[in-house]
Amino acid sequence: MDQKVYVSNDTDAAKFIGGKLLQPGEGREFDRDAVPGEFLPGGDEAGNSGNQGDRTPIRADEILAFYQGANAAQLIAAVPEYSAEDLALLESFELERKQPRSTVLAAVQERRLTLADGSLGGDGGGSTPPAGTGNGEQT
């Protein structure tokens, strides 16, 4: 059974913890393995060896800081540079909004498709023929 730990955000800024956005003044229970050491009881000494490694919490804070200061056009312009992990962060921040912006979410989905196409060896240029053409069938 996974051990749970309660984390509260007593700061003025939102924090990204365990795959969730924790707003100022909020608190939630998380699986202990998903919580960066700095948020565990006892501070850093309790958990630098967690599953998230050193990059994720820092990158999450960078993306959150950019997200909070950017408008939709700026976010969409930055999306082509994001990795799959970065896209997940951006999408989670956007979905936490009272009214998520469809343009930002569409840009995230488009980038995911481009990344998936690239991982399959595609050229990213939509090389799949339209339905009913180029598939060898006679009509």
ABEGO torsion letter per residue (X at the ends): XBBBBBBBBABABBBBBGGBBBBBGBBBBBBAAABBAAABBGEAAAAAABAAEAAAAAAAAAAAAAAAABBAAAAAAAAAABBAAAAAAAAAAAAABABBBAAAAAAAAAAAAAAAAAAAGBAGAGABBBBGBGAGBBX
